[in-house]
Amino acid sequence: MKGIITRYAVATLITLITFITAALLAAQTPPPRPPAGLDTGDVPVLPGFALGSWAAFKTAGAGAPGVVVHGDLVLLDSEVNPVISALQDHDFEITAVHNHLLNETPSIMYVHYWGRGSATTLAQAVKEALGRSNTPIAAQTSPTPNVADFPAEQIQQAIGLRGTVTSGVLALAQPRPETIQMMGVTLPPSMGMATSINFQSAGPGKVAATGDFVMVADEVNKVARALRSHDIAITALHNHMVHGTPELYFMHFWGEGDATTVASGLKAALAELKK
């Protein structure tokens, strides 16, 4: 799966500063990084499919002061350490640095982070860190995808989940049953704690799917076997969190082909997760 990254607008954290208040509930705002056109089947990856930086904020809870932020930033190799330093300058913690895809060109890395403080201060810090990269800050327009033949309903019926289609990408999620915490703060599914599956068109009669499975240790190899037995590629296995309970593992994947076939393979992997 080779990809060529083209820069897309990041509707960055100016928006966040507007909506973050002391009464925040969990809110996730993805600033899409440029998409990749993968040359396996020559799939042009849409914004929001696989390369969106994001930041999710919520009140710390349980009478604790302030707000927490968790998310990941999508960066070129040369941008990783300048951005990490900028985050550290604002007392953020780095919780993971790794790939999500394979064989994309240029190489893309994901920096996961955690911060705690006032909402505005945190949002400004993430914005400043992104400023150390070439991620576009101002909102830009992108071509509207032709989704007339995108089989969103067929996919949802085959996989057994309901989602939403935004700009040509069908987003699906399956939350975990446990209470999930990091650094003593309870995190809802919208803060990256749910299995996430995205679909988009990959040309006539084909779709591409990517995302990550959120698993406890005993589920890891059950999910891996289910994916590979349905010819779905495993592209990464790692953590996203530190000081988390329960201990969770995140498995990223890439599937491409007939919509029902790909969706059915992912459904088989979902069946290995605790409900």
C-alpha positions as CSV (number, residue, x, y, z in Angstrom):
1,M,0.0,0.0,0.0
2,K,2.1,2.9,-1.2
3,G,0.6,6.4,-0.8
4,I,1.5,9.8,-2.0
5,I,0.6,12.5,0.6
6,T,-0.8,15.8,-0.6
7,R,-1.4,18.6,1.9
8,Y,-4.9,19.3,2.9
9,A,-6.3,22.0,5.1
10,V,-6.4,21.5,8.9
11,A,-9.3,23.4,10.4
12,T,-7.1,23.5,13.4
13,L,-7.8,24.5,17.0
14,I,-9.1,28.0,16.4
15,T,-12.4,26.2,16.3
16,L,-11.6,24.5,19.5
17,I,-11.0,27.7,21.4
18,T,-14.5,28.8,20.3
19,F,-16.4,25.9,21.6
20,I,-14.3,24.8,24.7
21,T,-15.9,25.9,27.9
22,A,-15.5,24.9,31.5
23,A,-18.7,22.8,31.1
24,L,-17.1,20.7,28.3
25,L,-18.4,17.2,27.7
26,A,-16.3,15.0,25.6
27,A,-15.8,16.6,22.1
28,Q,-13.6,15.4,19.3
29,T,-12.5,17.8,16.6
30,P,-10.5,16.2,13.7
31,P,-8.4,18.6,11.6
32,P,-7.8,16.5,8.5
33,R,-4.2,16.2,7.4
34,P,-3.6,15.7,3.7
35,P,-5.0,12.4,2.4
36,A,-2.9,9.8,0.6
37,G,-3.6,8.4,-2.8
38,L,-2.7,4.8,-2.4
39,D,-1.3,3.1,-5.4
40,T,-2.7,-0.3,-4.5
41,G,-5.6,-0.1,-7.0
42,D,-4.7,3.6,-7.3
43,V,-7.0,4.6,-4.4
44,P,-7.1,8.4,-3.7
45,V,-7.7,8.6,0.1
46,L,-10.2,11.1,1.1
47,P,-9.7,13.7,3.9
48,G,-10.9,12.1,7.2
49,F,-10.3,8.6,6.0
50,A,-7.0,7.8,7.6
51,L,-4.9,11.0,8.1
52,G,-6.8,13.3,10.4
53,S,-5.1,14.9,13.4
54,W,-7.5,15.2,16.3
55,A,-7.9,16.6,19.8
56,A,-10.6,15.5,22.2
57,F,-11.4,17.5,25.4
58,K,-13.4,16.8,28.5
59,T,-13.7,18.0,32.0
60,A,-11.3,16.2,34.4
61,G,-14.3,15.0,36.5
62,A,-14.9,13.9,40.0
63,G,-14.4,17.4,41.4
64,A,-10.9,17.7,39.8
65,P,-10.2,21.2,38.3
66,G,-9.6,21.9,34.7
67,V,-9.9,19.9,31.4
68,V,-7.9,17.1,29.9
69,V,-7.0,16.7,26.2
70,H,-6.0,13.5,24.4
71,G,-5.5,12.9,20.7
72,D,-2.9,12.4,18.0
73,L,-1.2,14.5,15.4
74,V,-0.3,13.3,11.9
75,L,3.2,14.4,11.0
76,L,6.0,13.9,8.5
77,D,9.1,12.3,9.9
78,S,10.9,15.6,10.0
79,E,8.1,17.2,12.0
80,V,7.8,14.7,14.8
81,N,10.5,15.9,17.2
82,P,9.9,19.7,16.8
83,V,6.2,19.0,17.5
84,I,7.0,16.8,20.5
85,S,9.3,19.6,21.9
86,A,6.5,22.1,21.5
87,L,4.1,19.9,23.4
88,Q,6.6,19.3,26.1
89,D,7.1,23.1,26.4
90,H,3.5,23.2,27.6
91,D,3.9,20.2,30.0
92,F,2.1,17.8,27.7
93,E,2.9,14.1,28.0
94,I,3.7,12.0,25.0
95,T,1.9,8.6,25.1
96,A,2.9,7.0,21.8
97,V,4.8,7.7,18.6
98,H,4.3,5.2,15.7
99,N,2.8,4.4,12.3
100,H,-0.8,3.5,11.5
101,L,-0.3,2.7,7.8
102,L,2.3,0.8,5.8
103,N,4.4,1.9,2.7
104,E,2.9,5.4,2.3
105,T,5.1,8.0,0.6
106,P,6.3,10.2,2.3
107,S,6.4,8.4,5.6
108,I,3.7,9.6,8.1
109,M,3.9,9.2,11.9
110,Y,1.3,9.7,14.6
111,V,2.2,11.4,17.9
112,H,-0.3,10.7,20.7
113,Y,-0.4,13.1,23.6
114,W,-2.1,14.0,26.9
115,G,-2.5,17.4,28.5
116,R,-4.3,18.8,31.5
117,G,-5.1,22.4,32.4
118,S,-7.5,25.2,31.3
119,A,-9.4,24.6,28.1
120,T,-8.1,27.6,26.3
121,T,-4.5,27.1,27.4
122,L,-4.6,23.5,26.2
123,A,-6.1,24.4,22.8
124,Q,-3.6,27.1,22.2
125,A,-0.8,24.7,23.1
126,V,-1.9,22.1,20.6
127,K,-2.3,24.9,18.0
128,E,1.2,26.1,18.7
129,A,2.6,22.6,18.4
130,L,0.9,22.1,15.1
131,G,2.6,25.3,14.0
132,R,5.9,23.5,14.2
133,S,4.7,21.4,11.3
134,N,3.6,22.3,7.8
135,T,0.1,21.3,8.6
136,P,-2.1,24.0,7.1
137,I,-3.9,26.0,9.8
138,A,-6.5,27.9,7.7
139,A,-9.5,26.0,6.5
140,Q,-9.3,25.1,2.8
141,T,-11.8,23.6,0.4
142,S,-11.3,20.2,-1.1
143,P,-13.0,18.6,-4.1
144,T,-16.4,17.1,-3.3
145,P,-16.1,13.3,-3.8
146,N,-18.5,11.6,-6.1
147,V,-20.3,9.2,-3.7
148,A,-23.3,8.3,-5.9
149,D,-22.1,4.6,-6.2
150,F,-20.7,4.3,-2.6
151,P,-22.5,1.4,-1.0
152,A,-22.8,2.8,2.5
153,E,-26.1,1.0,3.3
154,Q,-24.8,-2.3,1.9
155,I,-21.7,-2.0,4.1
156,Q,-23.7,-1.2,7.3
157,Q,-26.0,-4.2,6.8
158,A,-23.0,-6.5,6.2
159,I,-21.0,-5.3,9.2
160,G,-23.9,-4.9,11.6
161,L,-23.1,-1.3,12.6
162,R,-24.7,2.0,11.8
163,G,-22.7,5.1,11.1
164,T,-22.6,8.3,9.2
165,V,-21.2,9.4,5.8
166,T,-19.3,12.6,5.7
167,S,-17.5,13.8,2.6
168,G,-17.5,10.4,1.1
169,V,-16.3,8.5,4.3
170,L,-18.5,6.1,6.2
171,A,-17.4,6.2,9.9
172,L,-18.4,3.3,12.2
173,A,-17.5,2.6,15.8
174,Q,-18.0,-0.1,18.4
175,P,-17.4,1.0,22.0
176,R,-15.9,-1.3,24.7
177,P,-18.0,-2.3,27.7
178,E,-15.4,-1.4,30.3
179,T,-14.9,1.9,32.1
180,I,-11.7,3.1,30.6
181,Q,-9.4,5.5,32.4
182,M,-6.1,7.2,31.7
183,M,-4.2,9.2,34.3
184,G,-7.2,8.6,36.6
185,V,-9.6,10.3,34.2
186,T,-12.5,8.3,32.8
187,L,-12.5,8.5,29.0
188,P,-15.7,8.1,26.8
189,P,-15.6,6.2,23.5
190,S,-15.4,9.6,21.6
191,M,-11.9,10.1,23.0
192,G,-10.4,7.3,20.9
193,M,-11.5,4.4,23.1
194,A,-13.9,2.7,20.6
195,T,-13.0,0.5,17.7
196,S,-13.1,2.8,14.7
197,I,-13.7,1.6,11.1
198,N,-13.8,3.9,8.1
199,F,-14.9,3.0,4.6
200,Q,-14.6,4.9,1.3
201,S,-14.9,4.2,-2.4
202,A,-11.9,2.6,-4.0
203,G,-13.2,2.7,-7.6
204,P,-16.0,1.0,-9.4
205,G,-17.3,-2.0,-7.3
206,K,-14.6,-1.6,-4.6
207,V,-14.2,0.0,-1.2
208,A,-11.2,0.6,1.1
209,A,-11.4,0.3,4.8
210,T,-9.0,1.3,7.6
211,G,-9.2,2.1,11.3
212,D,-8.2,0.4,14.5
213,F,-9.4,-2.3,16.9
214,V,-9.3,-1.4,20.6
215,M,-8.5,-4.7,22.5
216,V,-7.5,-6.2,25.8
217,A,-4.6,-8.6,25.7
218,D,-6.6,-11.8,25.3
219,E,-8.3,-10.4,22.2
220,V,-5.3,-9.4,20.3
221,N,-4.4,-12.6,18.5
222,K,-8.1,-13.6,18.0
223,V,-8.7,-10.4,16.1
224,A,-5.4,-10.7,14.2
225,R,-6.4,-14.2,13.0
226,A,-9.8,-13.1,12.0
227,L,-8.4,-10.2,10.0
228,R,-5.8,-12.3,8.2
229,S,-8.2,-15.1,7.5
230,H,-10.3,-12.6,5.5
231,D,-7.3,-11.1,3.7
232,I,-7.3,-7.9,5.7
233,A,-3.9,-6.5,6.3
234,I,-2.6,-5.7,9.8
235,T,-0.6,-2.5,9.5
236,A,0.3,-1.8,13.2
237,L,-0.1,-3.1,16.7
238,H,0.7,-0.9,19.7
239,N,-0.5,1.2,22.6
240,H,-1.9,4.7,22.5
241,M,-2.0,5.3,26.3
242,V,0.1,5.4,29.4
243,H,-1.2,4.8,32.9
244,G,-4.4,3.4,31.4
245,T,-6.9,0.9,32.8
246,P,-7.6,-1.6,31.6
247,E,-4.4,-2.1,29.5
248,L,-5.5,-1.7,25.9
249,Y,-3.9,-2.5,22.6
250,F,-4.7,-0.9,19.2
251,M,-4.5,-2.9,16.0
252,H,-4.7,-0.9,12.7
253,F,-5.7,-2.5,9.5
254,W,-6.3,-2.0,5.7
255,G,-8.9,-3.8,3.7
256,E,-9.7,-3.4,0.0
257,G,-12.2,-5.1,-2.4
258,D,-15.8,-5.9,-2.6
259,A,-17.9,-4.0,-0.1
260,T,-19.7,-7.0,1.4
261,T,-16.5,-9.1,1.5
262,V,-14.5,-6.5,3.4
263,A,-17.3,-5.6,5.7
264,S,-18.0,-9.3,6.5
265,G,-14.3,-9.8,7.3
266,L,-14.3,-6.9,9.7
267,K,-17.5,-8.2,11.3
268,A,-15.8,-11.5,12.0
269,A,-13.0,-9.6,13.8
270,L,-15.5,-7.5,15.7
271,A,-17.1,-10.7,16.9
272,E,-13.8,-11.5,18.8
273,L,-14.2,-8.4,21.0
274,K,-16.0,-8.4,24.3
275,K,-19.4,-6.8,24.0
